[in-house]
Amino acid sequence: MSEESKKSLVPHFIIGAIVLAIVLAIVFWPSEPEPEPVMVMPETPIIDDPVIEEPPTMLIPEPVVEQPEPEIIPEPEPEPEPLDTSDGTVKTKLLTLSDYDAFARLLIDDALLERFVIMTNTLANDGLATNNRVLVKPEKPFRTYRQAEKEWIDPASFKRYAPYVEVLESLETASLLQLYQEYKPAIDKIFSEIGGPSDNFEDKLMEAIDVLLDTPEVPFPVEVYTDSVMYKFKDSRLESLTAPQKQLLRTGPENMRRIKAKLREIKETL
């Protein structure tokens, strides 16, 4: 019996004890003394049997059984909507990262995520994915000039890369990487179809950035020559650089400095 039930029975025990005490007093206590009887043969006295009252029945309340609280089953959270990887949505989200008007004209509208993955993987492997650019080609052609019977890169060619550098600098790095994380599952899925079984896209992205950051700083003007339709660096050390590094050199010293600064910022944030 619980302590609470015992406490609830105390008044009943007290009442029962008092009633029992009164009954015992009536039955066993001596009555008033009577005068001495005359010596006469008394009649057989009739002795009434004492009436013993039964003590009152004590009612013991049934213990209160606490009902268990009903189990609250939380409602299932709604499933997240599938990621929209369409070119229109990806391009729209990219354009929100920059207030530079030319960005929309520079972005290619077709297969943006696939192009980004292929371009990054190719660049990490020291190549240029000419058929999978994310941005359109510069409108103005590469220019050179001749002096002292030698051919040099014309500084005017550097200006054609200015819109690309300005777009790159206008991108807020934290927002750019947040968008990258949002599309990372789709990016990883695309990369799994072109990369090796042990390759990781984020490693490839870091390798691609390092390839460009390792491009040496060289004094300008830079001498070039052509053996057919392609210009090559006259300095064999420069010509032995990877294709992405030689392309970065062609943007000019100031553009290269700004591009590297943004790449370092992205790498540190990654």
Secondary structure as a PSIPRED ss2 file (coil, helix, strand):
# PSIPRED VFORMAT (PSIPRED V4.0)

   1 M C   1.000  0.000  0.000
   2 S C   1.000  0.000  0.000
   3 E H   0.000  1.000  0.000
   4 E H   0.000  1.000  0.000
   5 S H   0.000  1.000  0.000
   6 K H   0.000  1.000  0.000
   7 K H   0.000  1.000  0.000
   8 S H   0.000  1.000  0.000
   9 L H   0.000  1.000  0.000
  10 V H   0.000  1.000  0.000
  11 P H   0.000  1.000  0.000
  12 H H   0.000  1.000  0.000
  13 F H   0.000  1.000  0.000
  14 I H   0.000  1.000  0.000
  15 I H   0.000  1.000  0.000
  16 G H   0.000  1.000  0.000
  17 A H   0.000  1.000  0.000
  18 I H   0.000  1.000  0.000
  19 V H   0.000  1.000  0.000
  20 L H   0.000  1.000  0.000
  21 A H   0.000  1.000  0.000
  22 I H   0.000  1.000  0.000
  23 V H   0.000  1.000  0.000
  24 L H   0.000  1.000  0.000
  25 A H   0.000  1.000  0.000
  26 I H   0.000  1.000  0.000
  27 V H   0.000  1.000  0.000
  28 F H   0.000  1.000  0.000
  29 W C   1.000  0.000  0.000
  30 P C   1.000  0.000  0.000
  31 S C   1.000  0.000  0.000
  32 E C   1.000  0.000  0.000
  33 P C   1.000  0.000  0.000
  34 E C   1.000  0.000  0.000
  35 P C   1.000  0.000  0.000
  36 E C   1.000  0.000  0.000
  37 P C   1.000  0.000  0.000
  38 V C   1.000  0.000  0.000
  39 M C   1.000  0.000  0.000
  40 V C   1.000  0.000  0.000
  41 M C   1.000  0.000  0.000
  42 P C   1.000  0.000  0.000
  43 E C   1.000  0.000  0.000
  44 T C   1.000  0.000  0.000
  45 P C   1.000  0.000  0.000
  46 I C   1.000  0.000  0.000
  47 I C   1.000  0.000  0.000
  48 D C   1.000  0.000  0.000
  49 D C   1.000  0.000  0.000
  50 P C   1.000  0.000  0.000
  51 V C   1.000  0.000  0.000
  52 I C   1.000  0.000  0.000
  53 E C   1.000  0.000  0.000
  54 E C   1.000  0.000  0.000
  55 P C   1.000  0.000  0.000
  56 P C   1.000  0.000  0.000
  57 T C   1.000  0.000  0.000
  58 M C   1.000  0.000  0.000
  59 L C   1.000  0.000  0.000
  60 I C   1.000  0.000  0.000
  61 P C   1.000  0.000  0.000
  62 E C   1.000  0.000  0.000
  63 P C   1.000  0.000  0.000
  64 V C   1.000  0.000  0.000
  65 V C   1.000  0.000  0.000
  66 E C   1.000  0.000  0.000
  67 Q C   1.000  0.000  0.000
  68 P C   1.000  0.000  0.000
  69 E C   1.000  0.000  0.000
  70 P C   1.000  0.000  0.000
  71 E C   1.000  0.000  0.000
  72 I C   1.000  0.000  0.000
  73 I C   1.000  0.000  0.000
  74 P C   1.000  0.000  0.000
  75 E C   1.000  0.000  0.000
  76 P C   1.000  0.000  0.000
  77 E C   1.000  0.000  0.000
  78 P C   1.000  0.000  0.000
  79 E C   1.000  0.000  0.000
  80 P C   1.000  0.000  0.000
  81 E C   1.000  0.000  0.000
  82 P C   1.000  0.000  0.000
  83 L C   1.000  0.000  0.000
  84 D C   1.000  0.000  0.000
  85 T C   1.000  0.000  0.000
  86 S C   1.000  0.000  0.000
  87 D H   0.000  1.000  0.000
  88 G H   0.000  1.000  0.000
  89 T H   0.000  1.000  0.000
  90 V H   0.000  1.000  0.000
  91 K H   0.000  1.000  0.000
  92 T H   0.000  1.000  0.000
  93 K H   0.000  1.000  0.000
  94 L H   0.000  1.000  0.000
  95 L H   0.000  1.000  0.000
  96 T C   1.000  0.000  0.000
  97 L C   1.000  0.000  0.000
  98 S C   1.000  0.000  0.000
  99 D C   1.000  0.000  0.000
 100 Y C   1.000  0.000  0.000
 101 D C   1.000  0.000  0.000
 102 A C   1.000  0.000  0.000
 103 F H   0.000  1.000  0.000
 104 A H   0.000  1.000  0.000
 105 R H   0.000  1.000  0.000
 106 L H   0.000  1.000  0.000
 107 L E   0.000  0.000  1.000
 108 I C   1.000  0.000  0.000
 109 D C   1.000  0.000  0.000
 110 D C   1.000  0.000  0.000
 111 A C   1.000  0.000  0.000
 112 L H   0.000  1.000  0.000
 113 L H   0.000  1.000  0.000
 114 E H   0.000  1.000  0.000
 115 R H   0.000  1.000  0.000
 116 F H   0.000  1.000  0.000
 117 V H   0.000  1.000  0.000
 118 I H   0.000  1.000  0.000
 119 M H   0.000  1.000  0.000
 120 T H   0.000  1.000  0.000
 121 N H   0.000  1.000  0.000
 122 T H   0.000  1.000  0.000
 123 L H   0.000  1.000  0.000
 124 A H   0.000  1.000  0.000
 125 N C   1.000  0.000  0.000
 126 D C   1.000  0.000  0.000
 127 G C   1.000  0.000  0.000
 128 L C   1.000  0.000  0.000
 129 A C   1.000  0.000  0.000
 130 T C   1.000  0.000  0.000
 131 N C   1.000  0.000  0.000
 132 N C   1.000  0.000  0.000
 133 R C   1.000  0.000  0.000
 134 V C   1.000  0.000  0.000
 135 L E   0.000  0.000  1.000
 136 V C   1.000  0.000  0.000
 137 K C   1.000  0.000  0.000
 138 P C   1.000  0.000  0.000
 139 E C   1.000  0.000  0.000
 140 K C   1.000  0.000  0.000
 141 P C   1.000  0.000  0.000
 142 F C   1.000  0.000  0.000
 143 R C   1.000  0.000  0.000
 144 T E   0.000  0.000  1.000
 145 Y E   0.000  0.000  1.000
 146 R E   0.000  0.000  1.000
 147 Q E   0.000  0.000  1.000
 148 A C   1.000  0.000  0.000
 149 E C   1.000  0.000  0.000
 150 K E   0.000  0.000  1.000
 151 E E   0.000  0.000  1.000
 152 W E   0.000  0.000  1.000
 153 I E   0.000  0.000  1.000
 154 D C   1.000  0.000  0.000
 155 P H   0.000  1.000  0.000
 156 A H   0.000  1.000  0.000
 157 S H   0.000  1.000  0.000
 158 F H   0.000  1.000  0.000
 159 K H   0.000  1.000  0.000
 160 R H   0.000  1.000  0.000
 161 Y H   0.000  1.000  0.000
 162 A H   0.000  1.000  0.000
 163 P H   0.000  1.000  0.000
 164 Y H   0.000  1.000  0.000
 165 V H   0.000  1.000  0.000
 166 E H   0.000  1.000  0.000
 167 V H   0.000  1.000  0.000
 168 L H   0.000  1.000  0.000
 169 E H   0.000  1.000  0.000
 170 S H   0.000  1.000  0.000
 171 L C   1.000  0.000  0.000
 172 E C   1.000  0.000  0.000
 173 T H   0.000  1.000  0.000
 174 A H   0.000  1.000  0.000
 175 S H   0.000  1.000  0.000
 176 L H   0.000  1.000  0.000
 177 L H   0.000  1.000  0.000
 178 Q H   0.000  1.000  0.000
 179 L H   0.000  1.000  0.000
 180 Y H   0.000  1.000  0.000
 181 Q H   0.000  1.000  0.000
 182 E H   0.000  1.000  0.000
 183 Y C   1.000  0.000  0.000
 184 K H   0.000  1.000  0.000
 185 P H   0.000  1.000  0.000
 186 A H   0.000  1.000  0.000
 187 I H   0.000  1.000  0.000
 188 D H   0.000  1.000  0.000
 189 K H   0.000  1.000  0.000
 190 I H   0.000  1.000  0.000
 191 F H   0.000  1.000  0.000
 192 S H   0.000  1.000  0.000
 193 E H   0.000  1.000  0.000
 194 I H   0.000  1.000  0.000
 195 G C   1.000  0.000  0.000
 196 G C   1.000  0.000  0.000
 197 P C   1.000  0.000  0.000
 198 S C   1.000  0.000  0.000
 199 D C   1.000  0.000  0.000
 200 N C   1.000  0.000  0.000
 201 F H   0.000  1.000  0.000
 202 E H   0.000  1.000  0.000
 203 D H   0.000  1.000  0.000
 204 K H   0.000  1.000  0.000
 205 L H   0.000  1.000  0.000
 206 M H   0.000  1.000  0.000
 207 E H   0.000  1.000  0.000
 208 A H   0.000  1.000  0.000
 209 I H   0.000  1.000  0.000
 210 D H   0.000  1.000  0.000
 211 V H   0.000  1.000  0.000
 212 L H   0.000  1.000  0.000
 213 L H   0.000  1.000  0.000
 214 D C   1.000  0.000  0.000
 215 T C   1.000  0.000  0.000
 216 P C   1.000  0.000  0.000
 217 E C   1.000  0.000  0.000
 218 V C   1.000  0.000  0.000
 219 P C   1.000  0.000  0.000
 220 F C   1.000  0.000  0.000
 221 P C   1.000  0.000  0.000
 222 V C   1.000  0.000  0.000
 223 E E   0.000  0.000  1.000
 224 V E   0.000  0.000  1.000
 225 Y E   0.000  0.000  1.000
 226 T E   0.000  0.000  1.000
 227 D C   1.000  0.000  0.000
 228 S C   1.000  0.000  0.000
 229 V C   1.000  0.000  0.000
 230 M C   1.000  0.000  0.000
 231 Y E   0.000  0.000  1.000
 232 K E   0.000  0.000  1.000
 233 F E   0.000  0.000  1.000
 234 K C   1.000  0.000  0.000
 235 D C   1.000  0.000  0.000
 236 S H   0.000  1.000  0.000
 237 R H   0.000  1.000  0.000
 238 L H   0.000  1.000  0.000
 239 E H   0.000  1.000  0.000
 240 S C   1.000  0.000  0.000
 241 L C   1.000  0.000  0.000
 242 T C   1.000  0.000  0.000
 243 A H   0.000  1.000  0.000
 244 P H   0.000  1.000  0.000
 245 Q H   0.000  1.000  0.000
 246 K H   0.000  1.000  0.000
 247 Q H   0.000  1.000  0.000
 248 L H   0.000  1.000  0.000
 249 L H   0.000  1.000  0.000
 250 R C   1.000  0.000  0.000
 251 T C   1.000  0.000  0.000
 252 G C   1.000  0.000  0.000
 253 P H   0.000  1.000  0.000
 254 E H   0.000  1.000  0.000
 255 N H   0.000  1.000  0.000
 256 M H   0.000  1.000  0.000
 257 R H   0.000  1.000  0.000
 258 R H   0.000  1.000  0.000
 259 I H   0.000  1.000  0.000
 260 K H   0.000  1.000  0.000
 261 A H   0.000  1.000  0.000
 262 K H   0.000  1.000  0.000
 263 L H   0.000  1.000  0.000
 264 R H   0.000  1.000  0.000
 265 E H   0.000  1.000  0.000
 266 I H   0.000  1.000  0.000
 267 K H   0.000  1.000  0.000
 268 E H   0.000  1.000  0.000
 269 T H   0.000  1.000  0.000
 270 L C   1.000  0.000  0.000
